[in-house]
Amino acid sequence: MEDVKSYFEELDRLNNEIDKRETIISELKRDLKKINEEVIDLRTFYKQARSIKEEQINVAKELERFEERNEMLTRQREKEIEYNSFLEQVEEEYYNFYNDLTTFKLDLEKERISNIEEKILNFYLQINNHDDISERISNIEFKLIKDNYRIYVKKLDSSQMDACTCLSEGHLRALGLSLMLAVAEKNKVPFLIFDDVVNAIDSDHRANIINMLFNDSFLESTQLIITTHDRLFWERFCNQYSTLIDRKNVNNISYIINHTNKGSVLTQYNVGFESKIREALKRYDIRQALIYCRIWFETIATNYCVKEKAELTGKFTNVSKSNLLQVSLESIYAKLNEVFPDNENLKSIKKDLINWKAQNEEHHSFDEHSLNFVHSKNSNEVSNIYKSIKRFINDMDPHASISQLESDLKVTENKLTKSNFRLQSRGFLENAGENKVQIEQELNMEYKFLKEEITKEITRLKQKYTIVSQTDR
């Protein structure tokens, strides 16, 4: 019994021991679970720590880049501060330099334009001779406005205005040319270059410029280099020059340079009005022919009065201190009418041509009546005007005209003889070519017509003035 009792006691002890151990095991399991949970947490924390460390590394690198960037910006800032300081100094120096330049410019301009107002006005009045009274000026003054000199002009009604606001484009060009000439005269320049100075200037004022170039005391003694796109201006210039040197034949005073495959060739350029009128009539360019007729007759009439020292009446313009005396074209024509009262050619010219404003559509006084006058002419009427002018020129000095016509007749007959010979030559007709033969035939017809025309005019003059020429004797 003792053994059984011991056995059960031992069994109870073992059961208790087992219970304890199971309790311990349960506790250990709970501890293990906690440990596992802690391990999981530690692993999570480790990952987080690694991530944080990587972020710290990235932040450290970014911080390093930021510090480098900051250092660079700091250096740039220092450079910009230095550069801005330099710019401020440059700005200050530029401002001082600009003021010095402005002062120098104004002093130079003041020196150049001082005491030339009268000279400018004189040149301006020459260029704008015969202007309407509403367009005339009596005084020119320079005014300094905001570091720039402005030109103010005074009209005859004493009103003073900025030239740029009251003058037309043509008058502004005339004023600019007058200013240049006045400065040139003041500085006594040895030569002047006129580069298309008549652009935007009408034909009447271009004629005034030509007269000024030949009659002004300063320009007469100055070398002039003139360029122009206006053929009519150049032709009038050359004809005026021929009158100045008293040369009747203007065919050999004007030359142009032609560029050929053999080099540059100097070619005579005909500027005579007669040939220009004939060419215009051939093209039925009525207005151009009328313009040339008008200019031709104006030149003839003016030159006659100058040559004969005719006494003409004029008007004191009172536009300058010198009281410039202006003689109108109408008074010149009236003088011709007085000297040649019964001349049929002059009467024809007076009837059909003398409305000198009507020929110039650019004239400031142009009106609808003048337009109708221009377009009312046909080629036959203009041709008759041209013939009347030619005959009147001969009537002005019949003795000299007959002598010149007889000389022209000999030249024409000689040309006609040579032309007839060529046209009768079999070798010329066979070898010259159709085009050259046709040109020669046209020239032959012109020579015949010219011979007949000259012969008729010589006969007319001899009969009218009862003149016996050297040829008749």
C-alpha positions as CSV (number, residue, x, y, z in Angstrom):
1,M,0.0,0.0,0.0
2,E,2.8,2.1,0.7
3,D,4.1,1.6,-2.8
4,V,0.8,2.4,-4.3
5,K,0.5,5.5,-2.2
6,S,4.0,6.5,-3.2
7,Y,3.2,5.8,-6.8
8,F,0.1,8.1,-6.7
9,E,2.0,10.7,-4.8
10,E,4.7,10.5,-7.4
11,L,2.1,10.6,-10.1
12,D,0.5,13.7,-8.5
13,R,3.9,15.3,-8.3
14,L,4.6,14.5,-11.9
15,N,1.3,15.8,-12.9
16,N,1.9,19.0,-10.9
17,E,5.4,19.1,-12.5
18,I,3.8,18.7,-15.9
19,D,1.2,21.4,-15.1
20,K,4.0,23.7,-14.1
21,R,6.0,22.9,-17.2
22,E,2.9,23.4,-19.4
23,T,2.4,26.7,-17.7
24,I,6.0,27.5,-18.3
25,I,5.7,26.3,-21.9
26,S,2.6,28.5,-22.3
27,E,4.5,31.4,-20.9
28,L,7.4,30.7,-23.1
29,K,5.1,30.5,-26.1
30,R,3.6,33.8,-25.1
31,D,7.2,35.1,-24.7
32,L,8.2,33.6,-28.1
33,K,5.1,35.2,-29.7
34,K,6.1,38.5,-28.1
35,I,9.7,38.0,-29.3
36,N,8.5,37.2,-32.8
37,E,6.3,40.2,-32.7
38,E,9.3,42.2,-31.5
39,V,11.4,40.7,-34.2
40,I,8.9,41.7,-36.8
41,D,8.8,45.2,-35.3
42,L,12.6,45.3,-35.2
43,R,12.7,44.3,-38.8
44,T,10.2,47.0,-39.7
45,F,12.2,49.5,-37.6
46,Y,15.4,48.3,-39.4
47,K,13.8,48.8,-42.8
48,Q,12.6,52.2,-41.6
49,A,16.0,53.0,-40.2
50,R,17.7,52.0,-43.5
51,S,15.2,54.1,-45.4
52,I,15.8,57.0,-43.0
53,K,19.5,56.5,-43.4
54,E,19.3,56.5,-47.1
55,E,17.1,59.6,-46.9
56,Q,19.8,61.1,-44.6
57,I,22.4,60.3,-47.2
58,N,20.3,61.9,-49.9
59,V,19.6,64.9,-47.8
60,A,23.2,65.2,-47.0
61,K,24.1,65.0,-50.7
62,E,21.3,67.6,-51.5
63,L,22.6,69.7,-48.7
64,E,26.1,69.5,-50.1
65,R,24.7,70.5,-53.5
66,F,22.8,73.3,-52.0
67,E,25.9,74.6,-50.2
68,E,27.8,74.4,-53.5
69,R,24.9,76.2,-55.3
70,N,24.8,78.7,-52.5
71,E,28.5,79.3,-52.7
72,M,28.2,79.8,-56.5
73,L,25.2,82.1,-56.1
74,T,27.1,84.0,-53.5
75,R,30.0,84.4,-55.9
76,Q,27.6,85.4,-58.7
77,R,25.9,87.9,-56.4
78,E,29.3,89.4,-55.6
79,K,30.1,89.6,-59.3
80,E,26.7,91.1,-60.1
81,I,27.1,93.7,-57.3
82,E,30.5,94.5,-58.8
83,Y,29.0,94.5,-62.4
84,N,26.1,96.7,-61.3
85,S,28.5,99.0,-59.7
86,F,30.4,99.2,-62.9
87,L,27.2,99.8,-64.9
88,E,26.3,102.6,-62.5
89,Q,29.7,104.1,-63.2
90,V,29.3,103.6,-66.9
91,E,25.8,105.1,-66.8
92,E,27.1,108.1,-64.9
93,E,30.0,108.5,-67.3
94,Y,27.8,107.9,-70.4
95,Y,25.4,110.6,-69.1
96,N,28.4,113.0,-68.7
97,F,29.7,112.0,-72.1
98,Y,26.3,112.4,-73.7
99,N,26.0,115.8,-72.1
100,D,29.4,116.7,-73.4
101,L,28.6,115.5,-76.9
102,T,25.3,117.4,-76.8
103,T,27.1,120.5,-75.7
104,F,29.7,119.9,-78.4
105,K,27.0,119.3,-81.0
106,L,25.0,122.4,-80.0
107,D,28.2,124.5,-80.0
108,L,29.2,123.2,-83.4
109,E,25.7,123.7,-84.8
110,K,25.5,127.1,-83.3
111,E,28.9,128.0,-84.9
112,R,27.8,126.6,-88.3
113,I,24.3,128.3,-88.4
114,S,25.2,131.5,-86.7
115,N,24.7,134.5,-88.9
116,I,23.6,132.5,-92.0
117,E,19.8,133.2,-91.7
118,E,20.0,135.9,-94.4
119,K,22.1,133.6,-96.7
120,I,19.5,130.8,-96.2
121,L,16.7,133.2,-97.0
122,N,18.5,134.5,-100.1
123,F,19.0,131.0,-101.5
124,Y,15.4,130.1,-100.6
125,L,14.0,133.1,-102.4
126,Q,16.0,132.3,-105.5
127,I,14.8,128.7,-105.5
128,N,11.2,129.8,-104.9
129,N,11.1,132.8,-107.2
130,H,7.6,133.5,-108.6
131,D,5.9,131.6,-105.7
132,D,2.4,132.7,-104.8
133,I,2.4,135.5,-102.2
134,S,0.7,133.1,-99.7
135,E,3.7,130.8,-99.9
136,R,6.4,133.4,-99.4
137,I,8.5,133.9,-96.3
138,S,10.2,137.0,-95.0
139,N,12.4,135.7,-92.3
140,I,14.2,132.5,-91.1
141,E,15.1,131.9,-87.5
142,F,16.8,129.0,-85.6
143,K,15.3,128.1,-82.2
144,L,16.8,125.6,-79.7
145,I,14.1,123.3,-78.4
146,K,15.1,120.2,-76.3
147,D,18.7,120.0,-77.4
148,N,17.7,120.4,-81.1
149,Y,17.6,123.4,-83.4
150,R,14.3,123.9,-85.2
151,I,13.9,126.2,-88.2
152,Y,11.1,128.7,-87.8
153,V,9.9,130.7,-90.8
154,K,7.9,133.9,-90.8
155,K,5.3,134.5,-93.4
156,L,4.4,137.9,-94.9
157,D,1.5,138.2,-92.5
158,S,4.1,138.1,-89.6
159,S,3.0,134.6,-88.5
160,Q,5.9,132.4,-87.4
161,M,5.7,128.6,-87.5
162,D,7.9,125.6,-87.5
163,A,9.1,125.0,-91.0
164,C,8.3,121.3,-90.8
165,T,4.7,122.0,-90.0
166,C,3.8,124.6,-92.6
167,L,6.0,123.9,-95.7
168,S,5.3,121.4,-98.4
169,E,7.7,118.6,-99.2
170,G,9.1,120.6,-102.1
171,H,9.6,123.7,-100.0
172,L,11.2,121.7,-97.3
173,R,13.7,120.3,-99.8
174,A,14.3,123.8,-101.0
175,L,14.9,125.0,-97.5
176,G,17.3,122.1,-96.8
177,L,19.2,122.9,-100.0
178,S,19.3,126.6,-99.0
179,L,20.7,125.6,-95.6
180,M,23.4,123.5,-97.1
181,L,24.4,126.2,-99.6
182,A,24.5,128.8,-96.8
183,V,26.7,126.6,-94.6
184,A,28.9,125.9,-97.7
185,E,29.2,129.6,-98.5
186,K,30.1,130.4,-94.9
187,N,32.8,127.8,-94.9
188,K,34.0,128.6,-98.4
189,V,34.0,125.0,-99.5
190,P,35.8,124.4,-102.8
191,F,33.2,122.1,-104.4
192,L,29.7,120.9,-103.8
193,I,28.0,117.6,-104.7
194,F,24.3,117.8,-105.6
195,D,22.8,114.3,-105.4
196,D,19.4,114.5,-107.1
197,V,18.5,117.7,-105.3
198,V,15.4,118.3,-107.6
199,N,13.5,115.2,-106.4
200,A,10.0,116.2,-105.2
201,I,10.5,119.7,-106.6
202,D,8.3,120.8,-109.5
203,S,9.6,122.0,-112.9
204,D,9.3,125.7,-112.2
205,H,11.4,125.5,-109.0
206,R,13.8,123.2,-110.9
207,A,14.2,126.0,-113.4
208,N,14.9,128.4,-110.6
209,I,17.5,126.1,-109.2
210,I,19.3,126.1,-112.6
211,N,19.2,129.9,-112.7
212,M,20.6,130.0,-109.2
213,L,23.4,127.6,-110.1
214,F,24.5,129.9,-112.9
215,N,23.8,133.3,-111.4
216,D,24.6,133.1,-107.7
217,S,28.0,134.7,-107.0
218,F,29.1,131.9,-104.6
219,L,28.0,129.1,-106.9
220,E,29.6,130.7,-109.9
221,S,33.0,130.3,-108.3
222,T,32.4,126.8,-106.8
223,Q,33.0,123.4,-108.5
224,L,29.7,121.7,-108.9
225,I,29.1,117.9,-109.2
226,I,25.5,117.3,-110.0
227,T,23.6,114.0,-110.3
228,T,20.0,113.7,-111.3
229,H,17.4,111.2,-112.6
230,D,15.4,114.0,-114.2
231,R,16.3,114.1,-117.9
232,L,14.4,117.4,-118.4
233,F,16.4,119.1,-115.6
234,W,19.7,118.0,-117.2
235,E,18.6,119.2,-120.6
236,R,17.6,122.6,-119.3
237,F,20.8,122.8,-117.4
238,C,22.9,122.2,-120.5
239,N,20.8,124.6,-122.6
240,Q,21.3,127.3,-119.9
241,Y,25.0,126.6,-120.0
242,S,25.1,126.9,-123.8
243,T,23.4,130.3,-123.4
244,L,25.9,131.3,-120.7
245,I,28.9,130.6,-123.0
246,D,27.0,132.0,-126.0
247,R,27.1,128.8,-128.0
248,K,24.2,128.1,-130.3
249,N,24.9,124.5,-130.9
250,V,24.2,122.5,-127.7
251,N,24.7,119.1,-129.3
252,N,28.3,118.8,-128.2
253,I,28.2,120.0,-124.6
254,S,26.4,117.0,-123.0
255,Y,27.9,113.5,-122.9
256,I,27.0,110.3,-121.2
257,I,29.1,107.2,-120.4
258,N,27.9,104.0,-122.1
259,H,29.3,100.7,-120.8
260,T,29.8,98.3,-123.7
261,N,31.6,94.9,-124.1
262,K,34.5,96.9,-125.4
263,G,34.7,99.2,-122.4
264,S,33.3,102.6,-121.4
265,V,32.4,104.9,-124.3
266,L,31.8,108.6,-124.0
267,T,28.7,109.3,-126.2
268,Q,27.3,112.7,-127.1
269,Y,23.8,113.2,-125.7
270,N,21.6,115.6,-127.6
271,V,19.9,118.1,-125.2
272,G,18.5,120.5,-127.8
273,F,14.8,121.4,-127.4
274,E,14.0,121.1,-131.1
275,S,14.9,117.4,-131.4
276,K,13.1,116.7,-128.1
277,I,9.9,118.3,-129.4
278,R,10.1,116.4,-132.6
279,E,10.7,113.1,-130.8
280,A,7.7,113.8,-128.5
281,L,5.5,114.6,-131.4
282,K,6.5,111.3,-133.1
283,R,5.3,109.5,-130.0
284,Y,2.2,111.7,-129.8
285,D,3.3,112.8,-126.4
286,I,1.4,116.1,-126.5
287,R,2.0,117.2,-122.9
288,Q,5.8,116.5,-123.1
289,A,6.0,118.4,-126.4
290,L,4.1,121.3,-124.9
291,I,6.4,121.4,-121.9
292,Y,9.5,121.5,-124.1
293,C,7.9,124.2,-126.2
294,R,7.1,126.3,-123.2
295,I,10.6,125.9,-121.7
296,W,12.2,126.6,-125.1
297,F,10.2,129.8,-125.6
298,E,10.8,130.9,-122.0
299,T,14.5,130.5,-122.6
300,I,14.4,132.3,-125.9
301,A,12.4,135.2,-124.5
302,T,14.5,135.7,-121.4
303,N,17.8,135.5,-123.3
304,Y,16.5,138.0,-125.8
305,C,15.7,140.5,-123.1
306,V,19.0,139.9,-121.4
307,K,20.9,140.3,-124.6
308,E,19.1,143.5,-125.6
309,K,19.3,144.8,-122.1
310,A,15.5,145.4,-122.2
311,E,13.9,147.6,-119.6
312,L,11.3,145.7,-117.7
313,T,9.0,146.5,-114.8
314,G,8.9,144.3,-111.7
315,K,7.6,144.2,-108.2
316,F,9.6,144.6,-105.0
317,T,8.7,141.5,-103.0
318,N,9.5,143.0,-99.6
319,V,10.4,139.5,-98.5
320,S,13.9,140.4,-97.4
321,K,15.9,143.4,-96.2
322,S,17.4,143.6,-99.7
323,N,13.9,144.1,-101.3
324,L,14.4,141.5,-104.0
325,L,13.1,142.7,-107.4
326,Q,11.2,140.1,-109.3
327,V,10.5,140.3,-113.0
328,S,7.6,138.0,-114.2
329,L,7.5,136.0,-117.3
330,E,4.4,137.9,-118.3
331,S,6.4,141.2,-118.4
332,I,9.0,139.5,-120.5
333,Y,6.4,138.3,-123.0
334,A,4.8,141.8,-123.0
335,K,8.2,143.2,-123.9
336,L,8.4,140.8,-126.9
337,N,5.0,141.8,-128.0
338,E,6.0,145.5,-127.8
339,V,9.2,144.9,-129.9
340,F,7.4,142.6,-132.4
341,P,3.8,143.9,-132.4
342,D,2.8,142.6,-135.9
343,N,4.7,139.3,-135.9
344,E,2.3,136.6,-136.9
345,N,4.4,133.9,-135.3
346,L,4.4,135.7,-131.9
347,K,0.7,136.1,-132.2
348,S,0.3,132.4,-132.8
349,I,2.5,131.6,-129.8
350,K,0.7,134.1,-127.7
351,K,-2.7,132.6,-128.6
352,D,-1.8,128.9,-128.2
353,L,1.2,128.6,-125.8
354,I,1.5,131.5,-123.4
355,N,-0.3,130.3,-120.4
356,W,2.9,129.2,-118.7
357,K,1.2,127.8,-115.6
358,A,-1.0,125.6,-117.7
359,Q,2.0,123.5,-118.9
360,N,3.0,122.5,-115.4
361,E,0.7,120.1,-113.6
362,E,3.0,120.3,-110.5
363,H,2.6,124.0,-110.1
364,H,0.9,125.1,-106.9
365,S,-1.6,127.2,-108.8
366,F,-2.6,124.5,-111.2
367,D,-6.4,124.3,-111.7
368,E,-9.0,122.5,-113.8
369,H,-8.9,125.2,-116.4
370,S,-5.2,124.6,-116.9
371,L,-5.8,120.9,-117.2
372,N,-8.4,121.4,-119.9
373,F,-6.0,123.7,-121.7
374,V,-3.3,121.1,-121.8
375,H,-5.5,118.3,-123.0
376,S,-7.3,120.5,-125.6
377,K,-4.2,120.4,-127.8
378,N,-3.7,117.8,-130.5
379,S,-0.4,116.9,-132.3
380,N,-1.1,119.2,-135.3
381,E,-1.7,122.2,-133.0
382,V,1.5,121.5,-131.0
383,S,3.4,121.0,-134.2
384,N,2.2,124.4,-135.4
385,I,3.3,125.9,-132.0
386,Y,6.7,124.4,-132.5
387,K,7.0,125.8,-136.1
388,S,5.9,129.2,-134.9
389,I,8.6,129.3,-132.2
390,K,11.2,128.3,-134.8
391,R,10.1,131.0,-137.2
392,F,9.9,133.6,-134.5
393,I,13.5,132.8,-133.4
394,N,14.5,133.5,-137.0
395,D,12.4,136.7,-137.1
396,M,14.3,138.0,-134.0
397,D,17.5,138.2,-136.0
398,P,16.7,137.4,-139.7
399,H,20.2,138.2,-141.0
400,A,22.0,135.8,-138.7
401,S,19.2,133.3,-139.1
402,I,19.5,133.2,-142.9
403,S,23.3,132.7,-142.6
404,Q,22.8,129.9,-140.1
405,L,20.0,128.3,-142.2
406,E,22.1,128.4,-145.4
407,S,24.9,126.7,-143.5
408,D,22.4,124.1,-142.2
409,L,21.1,123.6,-145.7
410,K,24.5,122.8,-147.0
411,V,25.0,120.2,-144.3
412,T,21.6,118.7,-144.9
413,E,22.2,118.6,-148.7
414,N,25.5,116.9,-148.1
415,K,23.8,114.3,-145.9
416,L,21.1,113.8,-148.5
417,T,23.6,113.3,-151.2
418,K,25.4,110.6,-149.2
419,S,22.2,109.0,-148.3
420,N,21.0,108.9,-152.0
421,F,24.3,107.4,-153.0
422,R,24.0,104.6,-150.4
423,L,20.4,103.9,-151.4
424,Q,21.4,103.7,-155.1
425,S,24.4,101.5,-154.3
426,R,23.6,97.8,-155.2
427,G,26.3,96.7,-152.8
428,F,24.7,98.6,-149.9
429,L,21.2,97.3,-150.6
430,E,22.5,93.7,-150.9
431,N,24.9,93.6,-147.9
432,A,23.6,96.1,-145.4
433,G,20.6,94.1,-144.3
434,E,16.9,94.9,-144.3
435,N,17.0,96.8,-141.0
436,K,19.8,99.1,-142.0
437,V,18.3,99.8,-145.4
438,Q,15.0,100.7,-143.7
439,I,16.8,103.0,-141.3
440,E,18.6,104.7,-144.2
441,Q,15.4,105.2,-146.1
442,E,13.8,106.8,-143.0
443,L,16.8,109.1,-142.7
444,N,16.6,109.9,-146.4
445,M,13.0,111.0,-145.9
446,E,14.0,113.2,-143.0
447,Y,16.8,114.8,-144.9
448,K,14.4,115.6,-147.8
449,F,11.8,117.0,-145.4
450,L,14.4,119.1,-143.6
451,K,15.9,120.4,-146.8
452,E,12.4,121.5,-148.0
453,E,11.7,123.0,-144.6
454,I,14.9,125.0,-144.5
455,T,14.5,126.2,-148.1
456,K,11.0,127.4,-147.4
457,E,12.2,129.3,-144.3
458,I,15.0,130.9,-146.1
459,T,12.6,132.0,-148.8
460,R,10.2,133.4,-146.2
461,L,12.8,135.4,-144.4
462,K,14.3,136.9,-147.6
463,Q,10.9,137.9,-148.9
464,K,9.7,139.3,-145.6
465,Y,12.8,141.3,-144.7
466,T,14.1,141.8,-148.3
467,I,17.5,140.3,-147.5
468,V,20.1,139.4,-150.1
469,S,22.3,136.7,-148.8
470,Q,25.9,135.9,-149.7
471,T,24.6,132.9,-151.6
472,D,22.3,135.0,-153.8
473,R,25.2,137.3,-154.6
